[in-house]
Amino acid sequence: MDHVLHLKCLICGQEYGPDEIEYICPHHGNDGIVDVVYDYELIGQRISRESLAQNPDSTIWRYKPLLPIQPETAVSPLTVGGTPLYRADRLADELGLRHVWVKDDGRLPTASFKDRASILAVAKAQEKGAVIITTASTGNAAAALSGICASVNQRNVIFVPEKAPAAKIAQLLVFGSTMMLVKGTYDDAFELCLQAAAEYGWYNRNTAYNPYMTEGKKTAVYEICEQLNWQAPDAIFVSVGDGCIIGGLHKGLKDLLALGWIDQMPRIYGVQAEGSAFMYEAWRDGEDVLTKAPVSGITLADSISAGLPRDRIKALTAVTHTNGAYICVSDEEILASIPALARATGVFAEPAGAAAHTGLLKAIELGYVSATDRIVILNTGSGLKDIVGAMKGVDLVGTKANYVEPDLADLRRVMAGL
């Protein structure tokens, strides 16, 4: 990993060699989040836009020189990365815009964006010879880790709130994880996981705590810019819970600017649910994210439920350093976006993924975007992850099934009433 210069604490600026610390700056307890700092001159000698154009590998490993792993590290055989970027002209027309795309990470192996981080976590754990890897999650990160561990026969222990959606719990059981259903919130599960990892010496994949999760998540924006022929969009909309995804997008864009592969920094818009709006409140009120008290973290969009976002430093920077904004939306608005996004684009998103669409709607009202902006909406998970949420969404917009007897006469009756 000669292309990694050091790990830098985001609070005090202390720098550490990659092998000097495991996860966090020891001067700040569990809040001592660090960032991976690269030698871009060396990286630029090993990879270029031109070499990528000749690379048939569509997975995140096409960007391996930009990732913090050894060149010889064995990786999961699952196809993580290369998700489609759909041009959404009908959605753009509906909203009075000219250029809108939807990046659909619901197409990844375990049906969520979190595969990007988890595949890197498993690679790092295997570099270190870890016997067991662990994480806490509202569901998607857990399912991602569980599935990728299954693909390489890596033992793992997962902590999720007992009220996690059934589909996500089913994935954990199917993949054979040792699962701990925590009688509490995601924040409770996170704290218990930290304690367990320290107690038993497990490799810790936890969002933000493990600095390499940002590095896996940044690959989505590499793909977006490459799919747009290296013309960076003007604005990116993404839902925010713990803050690691939005921080990862910002990190990836900074990488591309440092390499000279793009010529502008897109504005990043973070979208939060009203009941879990820690980052929105901190951004709106100019609060210190290290001292701000947790919020309730209650939302039907379980994937962005976080009373105390763990990657809050990077999450705030991603918005403030790009002239973006945080946007707060209601659960009802999020649920209504599930069918709205699906009917305009064919992309079926879980509530957290649909929240990015909701954020765009609100941004138009607030005057944050113009008609000519080139805009990307990031869907972070498949709607099949949360069928209950999807059904609430279609109920909100008045879509009902029609019941019919198995004969043509009754079908005629039903059709006459439509």
N, C-alpha and C positions, 0 to 999 in steps of 0.2 A: 504494500500500500504506500509506495513512495510518492504517490500523487496527493496523499493526505498530509498536509503540513502539520496540523494540530487540531485539538478540540478547544473551543473558546467559550468560557462562561459568559452567558448573556447578562449576568447581573454585575459581576466585578471585573470582567475582562481577562481573568486569569487564563493562561494558555497551558495546555497539557499535551504531552505526546499521546498518540492513539492508544498505546498500551499502558499509559500512566494511570488512567482512571477507567473504571468499567462503564459508568453511565453518567454521573452527575458531578458537579463541582462540590467537593466536600465542605466548603465554607458556608453553604446555604441549605443544608439538609436536602429534603426531597424537591425543593424549589430550584435547585442549582442547575437549571437546564443549560446544556452546552450545544454549540453548533459545530459542525464539521467544516473545517477550512481547507480549501484545495489549492494546489499549485496549478493554476490555469495555463501557464506557459507550457508546462510538461504535458498536461492533458491535451493541449492543442497540437502537440506533436504526434499524438497517438490516435486522435479521432478528429474528423471534420465533417462538415455537411456533405462533402463530396464522397467521403468513404462510407458514410451512412447510406447514401443513395445506391451504393453497390452492395450493401449488406442485406442478404435475404432473410435474416432473423427478424421477425416482427415483434418479439417479446421485449421486455424491459432490458434484457441482457445485450441488446444492440447498443445500449449506452453504458456498457460495463466500465469503460475507462473513466466515466463520471460517477461511478458508484464506489462506496468505501469497502470493497472486498478484494481479496487477493485474486489475481487472474486465474489461478488454478483451482479456486474454490468450486466444489461440486454444488450444483443447484437443483432445485426441484424440476422434474420434467413437465410440470403443468405449464400451460401456455398463459402466462400472466403478462398483459400488455397488448398493444396493437388493437385496442378497442376502436370502434368506428366513431368518426366525427361526421354527423349528418348535417347537411345544409337544410335548414328549416324555413323554407320560403313561405309556406302557408302560415306558419306561426308568426313570421316577421310581418306579413301582410296584415294579419289580424291586429297586430300591435302598432302598426304605423311605422315599422322599421324596415330597413333594406337588407341587413345582413345579420342573420342569426344562425348559429350552429348549436347542436346538442352533442356533447361528448358522452357516450353511453357506457359507463363502467359497470352497469348492471350485467354486461356481457362477459365479465371475468369468471374464472372457474367456480368460485363459490358465490357468484352473483353480487359482489360488492367491490367497491374501490379498495377496501382494506387488504385485498390480496397483494397489492403492490408493496405494502409495508411488511406484511407477514412473510412473503417469500424472501425478502431481504433479512428479516429476523431469523428465519430458519437457517439461511446461509451463514449468518454471523454466529449463530449458536453452534453449528457444525464445525466452523473454523476453530471454535474454542473447545470442541469436544464435549459439549454439554450433554448430560444424560437426560435432563428434563428441561423443557421450556414452558414458561407460564405467561398468562396475560389475564387482565380483567377487561370486560367489555360489556356494552349494552347488547351485543349480539353479533354484529358483523365482523369486528376484528377477531372475535373468538372463533366464529365459523371459518374465517379465512385462515387463521393459524391452525385450526383443527384439520382442515382439508389439506393444507400444504404439508403439515406434519405427517398425515396419513400417506402422502405420496412418496415420502422418503423414510417411512417407518421411524419417525422421531416421537418419543414419548412426550406428552404434554399434559398440563393441568390447567383447567380453565375456570375462571370465576365470573359468573354473570348474575345479575339480579333475578330473583325467582319469577318476576313478572315479565321477563323478556319474551318477545313474540314466539309462539309455538314453533314456527317454521325455523327460526334460528336455533332454538333448543334442539329441534329434530336433527339439524345438520351436525351438531356436536355429538349427539348420540350415534348417528349413522357412521361418522368418521372414527368413532371409538375413543374419543377423548375422556380423560378423567375429569368429570364436570362437577363443580361446586356451585349449587344454586344458593345464592346468598340472600338471606331474609332481610333485605334492605335495598338501598339505592345503588346506582352505579358507583357513586363516590364511596359508599361503604365497601363495595366489591374491590375497588381500586386499592383502598387502604389495606384490606385484608391480603390482597395479592402481594403488595409490597412487603408486608410482614412475613408472608409465607416464603417468598423468594429469598429473603434474608435468612430465615430460619433453616431452610433446607438446601440452600445453595443452588437454586434453580436459575437458569438463564431467564432474564426478565425482558419480555417484549413490550411492556406497557408503554402506551402512547406518551410522548414527551419525555418521560423518564429515560427511555432508551433513545439516544440521539439519532440512531440510524433509521428510525421510522420515518422521519422527515425525508431522508434520502430516498427511500423507496417511493414515497408518495409524490415526490417532485417529478417522477418520470411521466406523469399524466400530462404535464405542461410541455415537456419535451415533445411528446406525441402531437399535442395540439398545434404547436408551432411548426413542426415538420409537416403535418397534414395540411397546414395553410401555406405551404411553400416558404416557410420561414418569415412570413409576414405576420408578426404578432398581432393578436386582436387588440381592440381598444379597451375592452372590458370583459372580465370573467366573473360569473356569478356562481357562488358555491355556498352550500349550507355549512353551518359551524356549530360544533358541539364542544369537543375538547380542544379544538384549534389546530390540530396537527395537519389536517389536510390543507387548510388555507395557508399555513406556514410553509408546507411543502411546495405548494404552487409558487409562492413568492421565492423560495430558495431556488427552484428550478429556473425561474425567469432571471434571477440574478446570475446564475451560472451561464445562461445563454447570452446575456448581455456582456459578461466578462470575456466570453469567447468570441464575441463579435458576430454571433449567429443571428441575432435579432437587433433591431435598431431602436426599439422603444419598449418601455415598461408599461404593460397594460394596467389599467385601474382594476383593483380587485375589490369585489363587493361580497362581504360576508353576510349571510342571512341566518337569523336566529328566530326561534319561536318565542312568543311572549313569556311563557313560563320558564324559559331557560335562556334568558337574555343577558347573561353576565357580560359578554364582550360588547354587546350593543350599548348597555348602560355605561360601561367603562369608557367607551369611545365617545358617547354623547356627552358625558359629564366630565371628561378629562380626569378620570380617577386612576390611581395607581393600582395596576392589576395585581401587584404583590401584596397589597394590604386590603384591597376591597373584600368585603364579606361575601361568602357564597350566596347564590340565589337558590330558589326552590328546585330548579331543574326539572320541573314537571311539564311534560309535553307529550302529545300522542305520537310525535315524531321521535320515537325512542332512540334512534341513532344519533340524534343531536341533543340528547338529554344529558346535561352536565351542570351540576350546581356550582362546581369550581373547575373551570377548564384547566387542564394540566399543562397545555402548551400555550398558555395565555400571553406570554411575552412575544413569541413569534406571531401569534394570531393578531395581536394589536399592531405590530410592526408591518404586517402584510398589508394592512389597510392604510395606515397613516403614511407609510413610505411610498405608496403608489397613488396617492390622491383618490383613493377609493372611499368606501363608507361601509358602516354596518347598517343593516336594515332589519327591522323587527316586524314580524307577521304573526297573525293568529293561527291557532291550530285549524280553525274552520277554513281559513284561506288556503292553508297548506293542503288540506284534504280535497278541496275543490280543484286544486291544481293537478291532482293525480289524473282525473279524466280529461282535464283541459289540455295538459301536455300530451297525453296519450292520443287524443283525437286529432291534434294538430300535427303530430310528428310520428306516431306509431311507437313511441318509447314509453314503456310501462315502468314508472318509477315508484319506489316506496316513498312514504311521506318525507323523509329527509332529502331524498333526491328531488322530489317535486318542489320542495321549498326553494330551490334555486330559481325555478320558474316563477314562484310567488314573489320572490325578491325582485325579479326583473319587472313584474307588473307594478310593484310599489315604486321601483326606481323611476319608471316612466312618469308616474304621478308626481314624484318629487323633483323631476327635472334633472336627474342624475345622468341620463343618457340622451343622446340626440338621435335623430332618424338615420343619420349616416354612419353611426358607430358600428364597428364590426364586433359582435357580441357572441360570447360562448357561454352556454349554460352547461354546468357539469352535473350529470346524474350520477349519484354515488351508489345507488343500489337498485336492484330489481324489485318491482312491485310484488312479485311472488314471495318476497320476504315478509310481507305484512298484508295478508288478504283482508283482515278485519279493517285495517285502515283504508284499503282500496274500496271496500263495500260501503264504508261510511262516506267516502268521497262521491261515489255514484248516487247514493241516496241524497246527498246535498244538492246535486244538480238535477234530481228528479228522474233518473233513469231507473226503470223497473223492467223486470222480466215479464213476458206474457205467457200465461198458462193456457194450454190448448189441449183439447181432447184429441185422440189419435184418429181423426177423420177430417176430410176436406171441408165438410159443412161448418165444423166449428172453427177451422182455420179462416174460412170466409167471414165468419162473425167477428173474429178478432181483427182481421185485416180491415174490415169496414169501419172499425172504431179507431183506427190509427190515423 
